[in-house]
Amino acid sequence: MHTPQSNGEGGPETRESTASGASNPGEHAACGLVALLVMGVATLYLYPTLVVATRPLLLLSSTVIVVALLWVWLSVWLSIEIVLEWQTARARTE
């Protein structure tokens, strides 16, 4: 969050301020990697079903499979991030 501050000369000076429980990029990357692994395991079990379900789409079937897997990966990633932020906020208030 940027907080404008006066530097004494009339011009604003910006200062970075972070929350005490702010997560770093490494945590986001770890969540993304865990979500990718979950999606990979799900793909191993569900790929034949996805192929059968998208076979009527002919040339678009591979595109639909990629979009579905991308959607699963991002959904799992977002879910993990939400749960971790919720747990962090809960731990800070206790």
C-alpha positions as CSV (number, residue, x, y, z in Angstrom):
1,M,0.0,0.0,0.0
2,H,1.4,3.4,-0.9
3,T,1.0,6.1,1.7
4,P,1.8,9.6,0.5
5,Q,3.9,11.6,3.0
6,S,5.0,15.2,2.8
7,N,8.8,15.5,2.5
8,G,8.9,19.0,3.9
9,E,9.3,20.6,0.5
10,G,5.7,20.5,-0.5
11,G,6.1,17.4,-2.7
12,P,4.7,14.0,-1.8
13,E,7.0,11.2,-0.8
14,T,5.8,7.7,-1.2
15,R,6.6,5.0,1.4
16,E,5.9,1.3,1.2
17,S,4.1,-0.1,4.2
18,T,3.2,-3.7,4.6
19,A,0.9,-5.5,6.9
20,S,2.4,-7.5,9.7
21,G,1.1,-10.8,8.1
22,A,1.7,-10.0,4.5
23,S,2.7,-13.0,2.4
24,N,5.8,-13.0,0.2
25,P,6.1,-14.1,-3.4
26,G,7.6,-17.4,-2.3
27,E,4.4,-18.4,-0.5
28,H,2.4,-17.6,-3.6
29,A,4.7,-19.7,-5.7
30,A,4.6,-22.6,-3.3
31,C,0.8,-22.5,-3.4
32,G,0.9,-22.5,-7.2
33,L,3.2,-25.4,-7.2
34,V,1.0,-27.4,-4.8
35,A,-2.0,-26.6,-6.9
36,L,-0.1,-27.7,-10.0
37,L,0.7,-31.0,-8.3
38,V,-2.9,-31.6,-7.3
39,M,-4.0,-30.8,-10.8
40,G,-1.4,-33.3,-12.2
41,V,-2.6,-36.1,-9.9
42,A,-6.3,-35.3,-10.9
43,T,-5.3,-35.4,-14.6
44,L,-3.8,-38.8,-14.2
45,Y,-7.1,-40.2,-13.0
46,L,-9.5,-38.1,-15.0
47,Y,-7.8,-37.8,-18.4
48,P,-9.6,-40.7,-20.0
49,T,-12.9,-39.3,-18.9
50,L,-12.0,-35.8,-20.2
51,V,-11.1,-37.3,-23.6
52,V,-14.4,-39.2,-23.8
53,A,-16.4,-36.2,-22.8
54,T,-14.8,-33.9,-25.3
55,R,-14.6,-36.3,-28.2
56,P,-17.8,-34.9,-29.9
57,L,-16.0,-31.5,-30.2
58,L,-13.5,-32.9,-32.7
59,L,-10.8,-30.3,-33.2
60,L,-11.8,-28.3,-30.2
61,S,-11.5,-31.2,-27.8
62,S,-7.8,-30.6,-27.0
63,T,-8.6,-26.9,-26.4
64,V,-11.4,-27.7,-24.0
65,I,-9.2,-30.1,-22.1
66,V,-6.4,-27.5,-21.7
67,V,-8.9,-24.9,-20.6
68,A,-10.5,-27.3,-18.1
69,L,-7.1,-28.2,-16.7
70,L,-6.1,-24.6,-16.4
71,W,-9.4,-23.8,-14.7
72,V,-8.8,-26.6,-12.2
73,W,-5.3,-25.5,-11.5
74,L,-6.3,-21.8,-10.9
75,S,-9.3,-22.8,-8.8
76,V,-7.2,-25.1,-6.5
77,W,-4.5,-22.3,-6.3
78,L,-7.1,-19.7,-5.3
79,S,-8.7,-22.1,-2.8
80,I,-5.3,-22.8,-1.1
81,E,-4.5,-19.1,-1.0
82,I,-7.9,-18.2,0.6
83,V,-7.5,-21.0,3.2
84,L,-4.0,-19.9,4.1
85,E,-5.0,-16.2,4.4
86,W,-8.0,-17.2,6.5
87,Q,-5.8,-19.3,8.8
88,T,-3.2,-16.5,9.1
89,A,-5.8,-13.9,9.9
90,R,-7.4,-16.2,12.5
91,A,-4.0,-16.9,14.1
92,R,-3.3,-13.2,14.3
93,T,-6.6,-12.4,16.1
94,E,-6.1,-15.1,18.8
